[in-house]
Amino acid sequence: MNENTIEQRLINTLVRFGFPHLQVTVDSQGVAELIGSVATSDDRAFVASIASTTPGVTSVKNQLRVAKP
Protein backbone atom coordinates (compact mmCIF):
# COMPACT_ATOMS: atom_id res chain seq x y z
CA MET A 1 0.00 0.00 0.00
CA ASN A 2 1.51 3.36 -0.96
CA GLU A 3 1.59 6.50 1.15
CA ASN A 4 -1.12 8.25 -0.87
CA THR A 5 -3.56 5.41 -0.21
CA ILE A 6 -2.71 5.34 3.50
CA GLU A 7 -3.03 9.13 3.73
CA GLN A 8 -6.42 9.13 2.02
CA ARG A 9 -7.72 6.36 4.29
CA LEU A 10 -6.61 8.30 7.35
CA ILE A 11 -8.14 11.55 6.10
CA ASN A 12 -11.43 9.80 5.32
CA THR A 13 -11.52 8.27 8.80
CA LEU A 14 -10.80 11.61 10.47
CA VAL A 15 -13.57 13.29 8.45
CA ARG A 16 -16.03 10.60 9.58
CA PHE A 17 -15.09 11.27 13.20
CA GLY A 18 -15.52 15.04 12.84
CA PHE A 19 -11.96 16.21 12.19
CA PRO A 20 -12.05 17.41 8.56
CA HIS A 21 -9.88 20.47 9.27
CA LEU A 22 -6.66 18.65 10.18
CA GLN A 23 -3.65 18.39 7.89
CA VAL A 24 -2.37 14.86 7.42
CA THR A 25 0.68 13.61 5.57
CA VAL A 26 2.07 10.10 5.35
CA ASP A 27 5.60 9.54 4.10
CA SER A 28 7.01 6.56 2.21
CA GLN A 29 8.01 4.91 5.50
CA GLY A 30 4.42 5.03 6.81
CA VAL A 31 5.03 7.89 9.24
CA ALA A 32 1.85 9.94 9.65
CA GLU A 33 2.19 13.60 10.62
CA LEU A 34 -0.83 15.33 12.14
CA ILE A 35 -1.02 19.13 12.07
CA GLY A 36 -3.73 21.48 13.27
CA SER A 37 -5.80 22.35 16.31
CA VAL A 38 -8.28 20.32 18.31
CA ALA A 39 -10.59 21.35 21.14
CA THR A 40 -9.31 19.12 23.93
CA SER A 41 -6.37 16.96 24.94
CA ASP A 42 -8.74 13.98 24.69
CA ASP A 43 -9.36 14.88 21.02
CA ARG A 44 -5.60 15.11 20.49
CA ALA A 45 -5.10 11.62 21.92
CA PHE A 46 -8.11 10.24 20.02
CA VAL A 47 -6.86 11.51 16.67
CA ALA A 48 -3.40 10.08 17.35
CA SER A 49 -5.01 6.75 18.22
CA ILE A 50 -6.97 6.75 14.96
CA ALA A 51 -3.77 7.47 13.04
CA SER A 52 -1.73 4.80 14.80
CA THR A 53 -4.32 2.11 14.09
CA THR A 54 -4.69 2.99 10.41
CA PRO A 55 -3.34 0.11 8.27
CA GLY A 56 0.05 1.05 6.83
CA VAL A 57 0.90 3.68 9.45
CA THR A 58 4.13 2.73 11.23
CA SER A 59 4.38 5.71 13.59
CA VAL A 60 2.74 9.06 14.29
CA LYS A 61 4.20 12.56 14.64
CA ASN A 62 1.50 14.30 16.62
CA GLN A 63 1.86 18.04 15.99
CA LEU A 64 -1.72 18.77 17.03
CA ARG A 65 -2.30 21.72 19.36
CA VAL A 66 -5.11 22.04 21.85
CA ALA A 67 -6.93 25.29 21.07
CA LYS A 68 -7.17 27.72 23.95
CA PRO A 69 -10.75 28.53 24.93
C-alpha angles and dihedrals in degrees: 000000000000127000094254091057092047091047093050092049091051093047091049091050093049091050090052090053093049102263104112094139098066124104114231130185129175120195129211090269092057095255110149118207118200119200130178142054131298130187101241143016087246089059089049091053092043093053091048089051091052090050095047093052095048109113110255096023110121099179141352131233101202107202093159117134126209107236115236113240 
